[in-house]
Amino acid sequence: MMLPTLIQAKGLRKTYGQRTVVHDVALDIREGEVLAIIGPNRKAISLASGCSS
């Protein structure tokens, strides 16, 4: 049985001028799941998570 989706994001994108730094990010977070975003540094992680707010 699949639990309901609580958060869904598709096609997230972030640019600085002509430079695309996040492209086509998608995620589904279902009830009871825990999500961890792992990246090379905190700046990349905050940038990816900030696109959804």
N, C-alpha and C positions, 0 to 999 in steps of 0.2 A: 504494500500500500504506500503510495506516494504522499508525503505530507505537503500541506499547502505552501506555496511560495509567499514569503513575507516581503522580500526585497528583490526587485528585478531591475536590471540595467542592461541596455543594449546600445551599441554604437557610441560609447563614450569617447570623446576626442578632446584634446587640449592642444592649442597652438600658441606659440609666442611669435608674432609676426608671421614670417613665411615658414618657420620651423615647426613641424608637428612632433610633439614629444609623447603624446599618448594617442593611439589610433585604434579604433574599433574594439574597445574593451567591452566584454559582456560578462555578466554574472547573474546567477540566481541563488538566493539564499533561502533555504527552506526552514520551516519550524524545526527547532532542535539542533540545527547546524551551527558550527562555529567557523568563522572565516579568519584566516591569517593571510595577510599580503606580505610577501617576502620580496625584497628587492636589494639592489646594490648599495643603497643608502636611504636614509630617512626622507630626503627630499623627493626622491622618486615615488616613495610610498605615499607621502602626503599629497603629492600632485595627483596621483591616480585616485586616491580616495576623495580629494577635493572636487573632482570633476562631477561627482554624483550629488553634491549639495547645492 
